[in-house]
């Protein structure tokens, strides 16, 4: 849900760099670090005191035995913020001896600060060669090192030392701390002070909310949607929730391949859309390249992602009933994987162009009409009404209602929904594409007033 901080950082930093204003970049990084730290401590409190209640509500009465293990993992990064603030060189063993199973709730401040630093790094290190900052190796090194630490830590702590789910969370904690530290150091080496934290003024807070507000609504809609999936899956028994988790986790592993396309659009599009060297034809060419790469990547991911659970399901589980549940949704699963990377590139372009009102309206429309209205007949009725609501300057998005209103994937919720859900996987893709190709869209319109942050209002 708090990924809105990362997206807001990418957008604001990329915009300032497009305007060649380094001082503004530094100031925005400072205030966003403060907001990230504040939100992190807020989540710390909520997780520590209400984590068990939330897990109990979502797991359902049939899976009450999962709550203790889940709560252990939720608490798993308790000392991460202490590592980040006090010293990155604190040895993990001494902490584990003191509090082995109460670990995660204090992670939130460090995690959110790390997200802000990472987003700023990806933009400041790769966007503006004229400022001598064209260096994408910093984020790549941080990702490689953190991934290696996470993998090695999982094997060592879970298999050899027998710490179980707590060990897995410890490995994640260390990898996140190292990644955040490397991102911060990368920023410092490029002339920015990543440890400078400034309290934003009321006007500055409104400016951040102008971007973060609609993005927060969008991400909240996604979280609610997937929370509904988890809720219903866990209420349907062990086999269903097992199949759901297998496909959802493998989907998540595949979906991240499209994130670089979104980040590329958010980093390079602002300069082409409303920067000093504004060029809408170049922006359209960049989008075409990103969508082409996304389509190719999505096809490869779709094939691999469906072939493995179809022909090699024992990699995940030997249980026949779980495998049968997985096989029921392979077709919509393929469609979800195939279209996700291209969707990321389109939505990244919309974010770069600050078409935030449309993004938030379309996503909440997907949630309202696709997830909260289960009967098929009612859905098709509301699809027509949604066509009238989600529009461009009062003009309906088109006459075809099939590609409207749902998210990428909805695996293993009920047998009746598996087939019908395949009709909705193209929703976000076609909505975003239609918006970008509109004559009044950000890639064709010469109106620059939409990009003025001071005139924007948070949704």
C-alpha positions as CSV (number, residue, x, y, z in Angstrom):
1,X,0.0,0.0,0.0
2,X,2.9,2.4,0.8
3,X,4.4,1.9,-2.6
4,X,2.8,5.3,-3.3
5,X,6.0,6.7,-1.7
6,X,8.2,5.0,-4.2
7,X,6.1,6.1,-7.2
8,X,5.8,9.7,-5.9
9,X,9.5,9.8,-5.4
10,X,10.2,8.6,-8.9
11,X,7.7,11.1,-10.4
12,X,8.9,14.1,-8.5
13,X,12.6,13.4,-8.8
14,X,12.4,12.7,-12.5
15,X,10.4,15.9,-13.0
16,X,13.0,18.0,-11.2
17,X,15.8,16.4,-13.1
18,X,14.0,17.0,-16.4
19,X,14.0,20.7,-15.4
20,X,17.8,20.5,-14.5
21,X,17.1,21.6,-10.9
22,X,19.5,19.7,-8.6
23,X,18.6,21.7,-5.5
24,X,14.9,20.9,-5.9
25,X,15.9,17.2,-6.3
26,X,17.7,17.3,-3.0
27,X,14.9,19.0,-1.2
28,X,12.3,16.6,-2.5
29,X,14.4,13.6,-1.5
30,X,14.7,15.1,2.1
31,X,11.0,15.6,2.6
32,X,10.0,12.3,1.1
33,X,12.5,10.5,3.4
34,X,10.7,12.2,6.3
35,X,7.3,11.1,5.0
36,X,8.6,7.6,4.6
37,X,10.0,7.5,8.1
38,X,6.7,8.8,9.5
39,X,4.6,6.3,7.6
40,X,7.0,3.5,8.6
41,X,6.6,4.3,12.3
42,X,2.8,4.4,11.9
43,X,2.9,0.9,10.3
44,X,5.2,-0.2,13.1
45,X,2.6,0.6,15.7
46,X,-0.3,-0.9,13.7
47,X,1.6,-4.1,13.0
48,X,2.8,-4.6,16.5
49,X,-0.5,-4.1,18.2
50,X,-3.0,-5.2,15.6
51,X,-1.1,-7.8,13.5
52,X,-2.6,-10.9,15.1
53,X,-6.1,-9.6,14.7
54,X,-5.7,-8.9,11.0
55,X,-4.2,-12.3,10.4
56,X,-7.0,-14.0,12.3
57,X,-9.6,-12.2,10.3
58,X,-8.0,-13.1,7.0
59,X,-7.1,-16.7,7.7
60,X,-10.6,-17.7,8.7
61,X,-11.7,-20.4,11.3
62,X,-10.5,-23.3,9.1
63,X,-6.9,-22.0,9.2
64,X,-6.5,-20.7,12.8
65,X,-3.4,-22.9,13.1
66,X,-1.7,-20.7,10.6
67,X,-2.0,-17.5,12.7
68,X,1.0,-18.1,15.0
69,X,3.4,-18.8,12.1
70,X,2.0,-15.9,10.2
71,X,2.4,-13.6,13.2
72,X,6.0,-14.7,13.6
73,X,6.8,-13.7,10.1
74,X,4.9,-10.4,10.4
75,X,7.1,-9.6,13.5
76,X,10.2,-10.7,11.7
77,X,12.3,-7.5,11.1
78,X,12.0,-5.8,14.5
79,X,15.6,-4.6,14.6
80,X,16.0,-3.5,11.0
81,X,15.4,0.1,11.7
82,X,18.0,-0.1,14.5
83,X,20.5,-1.5,12.0
84,X,19.8,1.3,9.6
85,X,19.9,4.1,12.1
86,X,22.6,2.9,14.5
87,X,25.0,0.8,12.4
88,X,24.8,-1.5,9.4
89,X,27.6,-3.6,10.9
90,X,25.7,-5.0,13.9
91,X,26.2,-8.7,13.8
92,X,23.0,-10.7,13.4
93,X,23.8,-13.4,16.0
94,X,23.8,-11.0,19.0
95,X,20.3,-9.8,18.1
96,X,19.0,-13.3,17.5
97,X,20.1,-14.4,20.9
98,X,18.0,-11.6,22.5
99,X,14.8,-11.7,20.5
100,X,14.6,-14.5,18.0
101,X,11.0,-14.5,17.2
102,X,9.9,-10.8,17.6
103,X,11.6,-9.3,14.6
104,X,9.5,-7.6,11.9
105,X,7.3,-4.8,13.2
106,X,10.2,-2.2,13.5
107,X,11.1,-2.9,9.9
108,X,8.6,-0.6,8.5
109,X,10.5,2.7,9.0
110,X,13.6,1.3,7.4
111,X,11.7,-0.4,4.6
112,X,9.8,2.7,3.5
113,X,12.9,4.9,3.8
114,X,14.7,2.3,1.6
115,X,11.9,2.5,-1.0
116,X,12.3,6.3,-1.2
117,X,16.1,6.0,-1.5
118,X,15.8,3.3,-4.1
119,X,13.4,5.3,-6.2
120,X,15.5,8.4,-6.0
121,X,18.6,6.4,-6.9
122,X,17.0,4.8,-9.9
123,X,16.1,8.3,-11.2
124,X,19.1,10.3,-10.2
125,X,21.6,7.6,-11.3
126,X,20.1,7.0,-14.7
127,X,18.2,10.0,-16.0
128,X,20.4,13.0,-16.6
129,X,23.8,12.4,-18.3
130,X,24.3,16.2,-18.5
131,X,24.7,16.2,-14.8
132,X,27.2,13.4,-14.8
133,X,24.8,10.9,-13.2
134,X,24.2,8.3,-15.9
135,X,25.1,5.3,-13.8
136,X,22.6,2.4,-13.6
137,X,25.1,0.0,-12.0
138,X,24.4,1.3,-8.4
139,X,20.8,0.0,-8.2
140,X,21.8,-3.2,-10.1
141,X,24.6,-3.9,-7.6
142,X,22.3,-3.3,-4.7
143,X,19.7,-5.7,-6.2
144,X,22.3,-8.4,-6.9
145,X,23.8,-8.2,-3.5
146,X,20.5,-8.2,-1.6
147,X,19.2,-11.1,-3.7
148,X,22.3,-13.2,-3.0
149,X,22.1,-12.4,0.7
150,X,18.4,-13.3,0.8
151,X,18.9,-16.6,-1.0
152,X,22.0,-17.7,1.0
153,X,20.3,-16.6,4.2
154,X,17.2,-18.6,3.4
155,X,19.2,-21.8,2.8
156,X,21.4,-21.3,5.9
157,X,18.8,-20.3,8.4
158,X,15.9,-22.4,7.3
159,X,17.6,-25.6,6.2
160,X,20.9,-25.9,8.2
161,X,20.0,-23.9,11.4
162,X,16.3,-24.9,11.5
163,X,14.9,-21.4,12.2
164,X,11.9,-22.0,9.9
165,X,9.7,-19.1,8.9
166,X,11.6,-16.8,11.4
167,X,14.9,-17.6,9.6
168,X,13.3,-16.7,6.2
169,X,12.3,-13.4,7.6
170,X,15.7,-12.8,9.0
171,X,17.2,-13.4,5.6
172,X,14.8,-10.9,4.1
173,X,15.6,-8.3,6.8
174,X,19.3,-8.4,6.2
175,X,19.0,-8.2,2.4
176,X,16.6,-5.2,2.7
177,X,19.0,-3.4,5.1
178,X,22.0,-4.0,2.8
179,X,20.0,-2.9,-0.3
180,X,18.8,0.3,1.5
181,X,22.3,1.1,2.7
182,X,23.8,0.6,-0.8
183,X,21.1,2.8,-2.4
184,X,21.8,5.5,0.2
185,X,25.5,5.3,-0.4
186,X,24.9,5.5,-4.2
187,X,23.0,8.7,-3.7
188,X,25.7,10.2,-1.5
189,X,28.4,9.4,-4.0
190,X,26.5,11.3,-6.7
191,X,26.4,14.6,-4.7
192,X,23.2,14.1,-2.7
193,X,22.8,13.8,1.0
194,X,20.5,10.9,1.5
195,X,20.7,11.2,5.3
196,X,19.2,14.7,5.3
197,X,15.6,14.6,6.4
198,X,13.4,17.7,6.2
199,X,9.9,18.3,7.7
200,X,7.7,19.4,4.8
201,X,5.7,22.6,4.9
202,X,1.9,22.5,4.5
203,X,2.2,23.5,0.8
204,X,4.9,21.0,0.2
205,X,2.8,18.3,1.8
206,X,-0.1,19.2,-0.5
207,X,2.3,19.0,-3.5
208,X,3.3,15.5,-2.4
209,X,-0.3,14.5,-1.8
210,X,-1.2,15.8,-5.3
211,X,0.8,12.9,-6.7
212,X,0.7,10.4,-3.8
213,X,-3.1,10.8,-3.2
214,X,-4.3,9.3,-6.5
215,X,-1.5,6.7,-6.5
216,X,-2.5,5.7,-3.0
217,X,-6.0,5.2,-4.1
218,X,-4.8,3.1,-7.0
219,X,-2.6,0.9,-4.8
220,X,-5.2,0.6,-2.1
221,X,-7.6,-0.7,-4.7
222,X,-5.0,-3.3,-5.7
223,X,-4.4,-4.3,-2.1
224,X,-8.2,-4.6,-1.4
225,X,-8.6,-6.7,-4.5
226,X,-5.9,-9.2,-3.6
227,X,-7.0,-9.1,0.0
228,X,-10.4,-10.3,-1.1
229,X,-8.8,-13.1,-3.1
230,X,-6.8,-14.2,-0.1
231,X,-9.8,-14.0,2.2
232,X,-12.0,-16.2,0.0
233,X,-9.2,-18.6,-0.9
234,X,-8.4,-19.2,2.8
235,X,-12.0,-19.7,3.6
236,X,-12.3,-22.6,1.1
237,X,-10.0,-25.1,2.7
238,X,-6.4,-26.2,2.6
239,X,-6.2,-27.4,-1.0
240,X,-7.7,-24.3,-2.5
241,X,-5.5,-21.9,-0.5
242,X,-2.4,-24.0,-1.3
243,X,-3.1,-23.8,-5.0
244,X,-3.9,-20.1,-4.7
245,X,-0.6,-19.4,-3.0
246,X,1.4,-21.4,-5.5
247,X,0.0,-19.5,-8.5
248,X,-0.1,-16.2,-6.8
249,X,3.6,-16.4,-5.7
250,X,4.8,-17.6,-9.1
251,X,2.8,-14.9,-10.7
252,X,4.4,-12.3,-8.4
253,X,7.8,-13.7,-9.4
254,X,7.0,-13.2,-13.1
255,X,5.2,-9.9,-12.7
256,X,8.3,-8.2,-11.4
257,X,9.9,-8.6,-14.8
258,X,7.7,-5.8,-16.1
259,X,8.6,-3.4,-13.3
260,X,11.8,-2.2,-15.1
261,X,9.6,-1.1,-18.0
262,X,7.5,1.0,-15.7
263,X,10.5,2.4,-14.0
264,X,12.1,3.3,-17.4
265,X,8.9,5.1,-18.4
266,X,8.8,7.0,-15.2
267,X,12.4,8.0,-15.4
268,X,12.8,9.0,-19.1
269,X,9.3,10.1,-20.1
270,X,9.1,13.3,-18.0
271,X,12.0,14.9,-19.9
272,X,10.3,14.0,-23.2
273,X,6.8,15.1,-22.2
274,X,7.4,18.3,-20.2
275,X,11.1,18.7,-19.7
276,X,13.6,21.2,-21.2
277,X,14.1,19.0,-24.3
278,X,10.4,18.2,-24.8
279,X,9.6,15.9,-27.7
280,X,6.3,14.1,-27.9
281,X,7.3,12.1,-31.1
282,X,10.3,10.7,-29.2
283,X,8.0,9.9,-26.2
284,X,5.7,8.0,-28.5
285,X,8.6,6.1,-30.0
286,X,9.9,5.2,-26.5
287,X,6.4,3.9,-25.5
288,X,6.2,1.8,-28.6
289,X,9.6,0.3,-27.8
290,X,8.5,-0.4,-24.2
291,X,5.2,-2.0,-25.2
292,X,7.0,-4.2,-27.8
293,X,9.6,-5.4,-25.2
294,X,6.7,-6.0,-22.8
295,X,4.7,-8.0,-25.3
296,X,7.7,-10.2,-26.1
297,X,8.6,-10.6,-22.5
298,X,5.0,-11.3,-21.5
299,X,4.7,-14.1,-24.1
300,X,7.9,-15.8,-22.8
301,X,6.7,-15.5,-19.2
302,X,3.3,-16.7,-20.1
303,X,4.6,-19.8,-21.8
304,X,7.1,-20.7,-19.0
305,X,4.7,-19.8,-16.3
306,X,2.0,-22.2,-17.5
307,X,4.2,-25.0,-18.8
308,X,5.9,-25.5,-15.4
309,X,2.7,-26.0,-13.3
310,X,1.1,-27.9,-16.2
311,X,3.8,-30.5,-16.8
312,X,6.0,-30.2,-13.7
313,X,3.5,-29.6,-10.9
314,X,5.5,-31.7,-8.5
315,X,8.1,-29.0,-8.2
316,X,5.5,-27.2,-6.0
317,X,3.5,-30.0,-4.4
318,X,2.9,-33.7,-4.8
319,X,-0.7,-33.3,-3.6
320,X,-3.1,-34.4,-6.5
321,X,-6.0,-32.2,-5.3
322,X,-3.8,-29.1,-5.2
323,X,-2.5,-29.8,-8.7
324,X,-6.1,-30.2,-10.0
325,X,-7.0,-26.8,-8.5
326,X,-3.9,-25.3,-10.2
327,X,-4.8,-26.7,-13.6
328,X,-8.3,-25.2,-13.5
329,X,-7.0,-21.7,-14.0
330,X,-4.0,-22.1,-16.3
331,X,-5.7,-20.3,-19.3
332,X,-6.5,-17.1,-17.4
333,X,-3.1,-17.4,-15.7
334,X,-1.4,-17.4,-19.1
335,X,-3.3,-14.3,-20.2
336,X,-2.4,-12.5,-17.0
337,X,1.3,-13.3,-17.4
338,X,1.3,-12.4,-21.1
339,X,-0.2,-8.9,-20.7
340,X,1.3,-7.7,-17.4
341,X,4.7,-6.4,-18.7
342,X,3.0,-4.3,-21.4
343,X,0.5,-3.0,-18.9
344,X,3.4,-1.9,-16.6
345,X,4.9,0.2,-19.4
346,X,1.6,1.9,-20.2
347,X,0.8,2.7,-16.6
348,X,4.4,3.9,-16.0
349,X,3.9,6.3,-18.9
350,X,0.6,7.6,-17.4
351,X,2.3,8.1,-14.1
352,X,5.2,9.9,-15.7
353,X,2.6,12.2,-17.5
354,X,0.8,12.7,-14.2
355,X,-2.5,11.5,-15.6
356,X,-3.3,10.5,-12.0
357,X,-7.0,11.1,-11.9
358,X,-7.6,8.7,-14.8
359,X,-5.4,6.0,-13.2
360,X,-7.2,6.2,-9.8
361,X,-10.7,6.2,-11.4
362,X,-9.9,3.3,-13.7
363,X,-8.4,1.2,-10.9
364,X,-11.2,1.9,-8.4
365,X,-13.7,1.1,-11.3
366,X,-11.9,-2.2,-11.8
367,X,-12.2,-3.0,-8.1
368,X,-15.9,-1.9,-7.8
369,X,-17.2,-3.6,-10.9
370,X,-14.8,-6.5,-11.2
371,X,-14.2,-7.7,-7.6
372,X,-17.1,-6.5,-5.5
373,X,-19.9,-7.7,-7.8
374,X,-19.6,-11.5,-8.0
375,X,-22.6,-12.6,-10.2
376,X,-21.7,-12.9,-13.9
377,X,-25.0,-11.3,-15.1
378,X,-24.7,-8.3,-12.8
379,X,-21.0,-7.9,-13.9
380,X,-21.9,-7.5,-17.5
381,X,-24.6,-5.0,-16.6
382,X,-22.2,-2.9,-14.6
383,X,-19.5,-3.2,-17.3
384,X,-21.8,-1.1,-19.6
385,X,-22.3,1.5,-16.8
386,X,-18.5,1.4,-16.1
387,X,-17.9,2.3,-19.7
388,X,-19.8,5.5,-19.2
389,X,-18.0,6.4,-15.9
390,X,-14.4,5.7,-17.0
391,X,-14.1,8.1,-19.9
392,X,-11.8,10.6,-21.5
393,X,-13.1,14.2,-21.2
394,X,-16.7,13.0,-21.1
395,X,-16.3,10.7,-24.2
396,X,-16.8,7.0,-23.5
397,X,-13.7,4.9,-23.9
398,X,-15.2,2.8,-26.7
399,X,-18.1,0.4,-27.5
400,X,-16.3,-2.8,-26.6
401,X,-17.0,-3.7,-23.0
402,X,-15.1,-7.0,-22.9
403,X,-11.7,-5.6,-21.9
404,X,-13.1,-3.6,-19.0
405,X,-12.8,-3.8,-15.3
406,X,-10.6,-6.4,-13.6
407,X,-7.1,-6.9,-12.6
408,X,-4.5,-9.1,-14.1
409,X,-5.1,-12.3,-12.1
410,X,-7.7,-13.9,-10.0
411,X,-6.6,-17.5,-9.4
412,X,-8.4,-20.2,-7.5
413,X,-11.3,-18.5,-5.9
414,X,-14.2,-20.6,-7.1
415,X,-14.8,-23.0,-10.0
416,X,-17.5,-20.7,-11.5
417,X,-15.3,-17.7,-11.7
418,X,-12.3,-19.3,-13.4
419,X,-13.6,-19.2,-17.0
420,X,-15.4,-15.8,-16.8
421,X,-12.4,-14.1,-15.3
422,X,-10.4,-14.6,-18.5
423,X,-12.6,-12.0,-20.1
424,X,-11.3,-9.3,-17.8
425,X,-7.6,-9.7,-17.8
426,X,-7.1,-7.1,-20.6
427,X,-8.9,-4.4,-18.6
428,X,-6.0,-2.3,-17.4
429,X,-4.0,-2.8,-20.6
430,X,-6.8,-1.5,-22.9
431,X,-7.9,1.3,-20.6
432,X,-4.3,2.6,-20.4
433,X,-3.7,2.1,-24.1
434,X,-6.9,3.9,-25.1
435,X,-6.1,6.8,-22.8
436,X,-2.5,7.2,-24.2
437,X,-3.7,7.1,-27.8
438,X,-6.4,9.7,-27.2
439,X,-5.9,13.1,-29.0
440,X,-6.2,14.7,-25.5
441,X,-3.8,12.2,-24.0
442,X,-0.4,13.1,-22.5
443,X,1.5,11.9,-25.7
444,X,-0.5,14.1,-28.1
445,X,-1.8,17.2,-26.2
446,X,0.3,20.4,-26.2
447,X,-1.4,21.6,-22.9
448,X,1.3,21.8,-20.3
449,X,-0.9,23.1,-17.5
450,X,-1.7,19.6,-16.4
451,X,1.9,19.1,-15.4
452,X,2.0,22.0,-13.0
453,X,2.1,20.4,-9.6
454,X,0.7,23.5,-7.8
455,X,-2.5,23.3,-9.7
456,X,-3.1,19.6,-8.9
457,X,-5.5,18.4,-6.2
458,X,-5.2,15.1,-4.4
459,X,-8.0,12.7,-5.0
